[in-house]
């Protein structure tokens, strides 16, 4: 079985593969797994209550949306500038669902937080996402733990 660790960030927050970002803890996690088998004033930053609402919204979409259908989310957490999700499935098979989650959450946020985000939701999320796929079931627990500890 394949699993996908997916990260997307708020506008002007750098993804793990971009030199401008600081993802040392993620690099450390993936280094250990492989061994065993700034622009601040313009970016979108969400409060704790906003991230909870966003998480609830994404979970609801993952179960009830007409395109997302049922997405098997094994771990999810959101901090002030990023969403991290661990899902069961190959990314090629679920990328439309992930894109839909990004799009729908962006639209919802644009209605709720007009004072933070422009009305078209053009600058809610960064344009790209980061994905890591793996096959080892035991790595699910390590990545799940990373997501829980990193995002809170």
Secondary structure by P-SEA (a helix, b strand, c coil): cbbbbccccccccccccccccccaaaaaaaaaaaacccccccbbbbcaaaaaaaaaaaaaaaccccccccccccbbbbcccbbbbbbcccccccaaaaaaaaaaaaaaaaaccccccccccccccccbbbbbbbccccaaaaaaaaaaaaac
